[in-house]
Amino acid sequence: MAETLSSLADLGSAAKPAAVVSDAPRHVQKLDKQGRAYATGKRKDAVARVWLKRGPGKIIINEKPVEQYFARPVLQMILKQPLLIANRLDQYDIIVAVEGGGLSGQAGAVRHGLSKALTYYEPELRSVLKKEGFLTRDSRVVERKKYGRAKARRSFQFSKR
């Protein structure tokens, strides 16, 4: 039966139930029948579906090599950040299907999906990737245009005449 506590000092000495000791979620490896980890990543209007498996390090995006799809080196760097942080650059083959948005949003979506897929394949990498902020979906999207305005917030030029 529950004991009665009369002060805060008694609270510290109260017996704790054994079932509440380990409440931390335990992350386990999630693979499909082909031995791949699958995750989706999102950024702005772009959605990336990412499959990750052991291999020599080929990255295929929409059936094209990464150098051909993301021609700008900055976008390639954004995409490879999770692999560099985890020291897994040439250990996984990555297949990506990405759609929507522009190239910058697509690169961010692939980075988000790749980070999630890495944590599904190797759950011990979760803390490293979470600390860098790669597992958090960037929720910023374009603000809608309002009526009576030129853009979302910009007004038409004022003229006194």
JORAJO-V981503 format. One record per backbone hydrogen bond with DSSP energy under -1.0 kcal/mol. NH is the residue of the N-H (numbers start at 1). CO is the residue of the C=O. If there is no record, write none. Layout:
nh: <NH NH>
co: <CO CO>
This chain:
nh: <30 32 35 37 39 41 43 46 47 48 49 50 51 52 53 55 60 61 62 64 66 69 70 76 77 78 79 80 84 85 86 88 91 93 94 95 96 97 99 106 107 108 109 110 111 112 113 114 115 116 117 118 119 120 121 122 125 126 129 130 131 132 134 149 150 151>
co: <120 36 32 52 50 48 46 43 99 41 97 39 95 37 93 91 94 64 96 61 59 65 66 72 73 74 75 76 80 81 82 83 88 53 58 51 60 49 47 102 103 104 105 106 107 108 109 110 111 112 113 114 115 116 117 118 122 123 125 126 127 128 129 146 154 154>
